[in-house]
Amino acid sequence: MTTPFSSLSRQDAMKLLLEGITADLADYQQLLGLIEQQFEAAIRHQSARLGEIADAIGAAVPLLEARRAQRLELATRLTGPNPAMTQVFALLRPEPRAKLEADWRQLEVLVRTAKELGKRNAELLAEQFTIMQRVLHGDDQTYEPA
């Protein structure tokens, strides 16, 4: 199967992969900032601001996903089927390998943090929605016998 990266030299494939990780580090930092802003806006019940932030997050996530897919294709180009980043690390000399390993660990932490904070925000927003529904429509079980 031919991929858009099949014709790249191994050096160019590695360069693109490294550039993608560097870009993801910056973009995940921005995403974490947006997720924190979303939390603050939710606490303050700033619905217009929540919409703006949701749009920004909605624009950021597909870019991050596209880079993840690109990284997988590039790693496959560099190491063969079923690539792993440890295989990619092994292709580098010690100094660039150490930097890539550190960047990769940092990226993994950022991704996990974004998922955890996104889940926290989703739970907060769902709880706020549930409370608002009770306020607007009443709690069906408020006066029912136990």
N, C-alpha and C positions, 0 to 999 in steps of 0.2 A: 504494500500500500504506500502510495506517495503522499507525503505531507508537504505543506508549504515550506518546511524547513529541511527537506531531503537534500536540496541542492546546496545548502550552506556548508562551508568548511566546518570542521570540528571547532576550530578557533572562533569563528564567527558565531557558532551555536552557543559556545560557552560564554562568549561576550554578551550575547542577547539574554541568556539565562541570568547572568550576574546583574545586568542592568535591570532586568525585571524584578529581581529580589530587592535591589536598592530602591526602585520605584515603589514596590509594595511596602517597604519599611516606612517611607514617607506617607504614602496614602493610608496605611493602617493607623498611623499617628493621627492623621486628619479625621479618619473615621471614628476613632476613639473620642476625639474632641466633639464630633457631632453627636455621638451617643451620650456623652455627658451633658451636652446642651439639651438633648431630647429629654433626659431625666429631669433636669432643672425646669424645663418648660412644662413637663407633665405635673411636677409638684406644684407649680404656680398656676396650673390650669390655663396655660397660654395656647389656646387651640390654633390660632393663626400661626404662631411660631412653630408649633408642632408640625403643621403642614409644610412649612418651609424646610424644616429639618428633614422631614420624611422625603421630600423631593431631593434634597442633597444626598441623603443616604441612598435613595433609589438610583441616583446617578453614579455613585461611587461603587456600589456592590457589583454591577455587571463588569466594570473595568477590572476590579480585583479578580473576579471569576475568570475573565478572559486571560489575564496574566497567569493565573494558576493553570489553566488549560495549556497555554503556550509553554509554560515551564515543564509540564508533563511531556509535551511533544519534543521539546528541546532535550530533556533528559533522556528520552527514548532514542533520539538521534545520537546522543553522546554515548549511551551505555547499552543500548539494545532494549528488547522487550522487558516489561516489568521493572522499570527503573526505580532506583531508590537514591535519595540524596547522598547516602554514604558512598554509593558508587561514583557519583559526580565528584564528591570531595576527593576521592582517591585519584582523580585525573589531574589534580593540581599539585604544584610544588608546595612545600611546607608553609611558606608565608601567605600566599594567596589562599591556601586551604584553610589556614587558621582564621583568616578574615571571613571567608565564606561560612565556615562552621559557626562562628560567632553571630554573623548576620542571620543565618538560618535559625539559630536558637532564639534570637531576638524576635524574628518574624513569627515563629511558633508561639511565643509568649503573647505577642500582640493579637494573633488570631484567636487564641484561647480567651484572652481578656475581652475581645470584641464580642465573642459568642456569649460569654457569661454576662456581660453588661447589657447586651441586646436582650437576653432572656429576662434579666432583671427589669428592664424597661417594659418589655411585653407584659410581664406579670403585673407591674404597676398600672399600666394602661388598661389591662383587662379588669383589674380590681376597681379602678375608677369608673369604668363603663358599667360594671355590675352595680356599684353603689348608685350611680346616676339613674340607672333603670329602676332601682328600688325607690328612689326619691320621686321620679316622674310617674311611675306606674304603681307604686305601693308594693309592699311586701305581702304576697299572697298568704303567707303563713303567720302574719303578725297576730291575728285574732282567732286563729284556729285552736281548738282544744288540743292539749298535748296527749 
